[in-house]
Amino acid sequence: MLKVVITDYVTNPDIEKNIFGNDIRVVCLNQEDELEYSNEIEDADGVLVWHGKISSYTLKRLKKCKILVKYGTGYDNIDYKACKEFGIPFCNTPDYGVEEVADTACAFILNFIRQITLYNTKAKYITDGWQLHSDMPIKRTSDHKLGIIGAGRMGTAVSSRMKAFGIDVAFYDPYVASGYEKAIGVKRCNTLKELLNLSSIISIHTPLTEHTKGMIDEEFIDCLNDGTILVNTARGKLIKNLNLIFDGLMRGKLSFVGLDVLPDEPPSDSENLIHAWRNINHLLHNRILINPHSAYYSEKAWFEMRSKSAMNVFNVLNGQPARNLIV
């Protein structure tokens, strides 16, 4: 009987078993640390991975693995170059949750433009009269310019949604084909600096690679227009560290920050940004929104991600070509 091992996060593989049927046995290791993977992984015909690390250490142990599939889009926890060396095909699962992530990014953006959360907090403590104005400048929505970093599935979905609000949209992505900007009806910037100089809002949708890791650094913040809104629903380690985000807020380069992902999850209480976010009396409290890496989630997206990942494994084990092949 064939065997598929799920390294981590999934403890009840009901969705996977429904796809695999009775001819494939499913084993859940419930372990992120690859040094602690049990011997069950060694004779796996296929491996499904969530947050667990896969390096050459584990790849050496795989005696007959025909396919390795990452739940979700990002695969910085997988040494995909080593996968190629060991002759094990590796795939990710990027085509799920696009609507959810795009909607979350847009929700962050619209919340900050209209300052919903800030007004909500202020309204709780009004004792004289009712109407009040924000301490932060409020521009008409259509006066904003949205800059998108990464024009893949997510970035394009955000673009189409925000154009409906009358916002001018531009993107920077050196990897998309020339002319794509005409197909989606937005401006294309040829450099990141050009995009930052143009925009009052930045929404990030690029994958984490050796080239993009830490791309949001001191120089990035310095290039922003004063009062820029920053939203990241992509990968946490695109941000060099949270101190530079805190500093950007304190000196006015950033007006609001919405983060679904962080450089380290969960974050440390020692971070100034996290302290400000948690402290209702801090002057930056209402200018920071943080979600627990949940932008992708809905019940339907959860099912879609797991079923597509499992189906990819199932197809390969039955002689069909792999989808979303990385190596």
Secondary structure by P-SEA (a helix, b strand, c coil): cbbbbbccccccaaaaaaaacccbbbbbcccccccccccccccccbbbbccccccaaaaaacccccbbbbccccccccaaaaaaaacbbbbbbcccaaaaaaaaaaaaaaaaaaaaaaaaaaaaccccccbbbbcccccccccbbbbbccccaaaaaaaaaaaaabbbbbbbbcccccccccccbbbbbccaaaaaaaccbbbbbccccccccccccaaaaaacccbbbbbbcccccccccaaaaaaaaaaccccbbbbccccccccccccaaaaaaaccccccccccccccccccccaaaaaaaaaaaaaaaaaaaaccccccccc
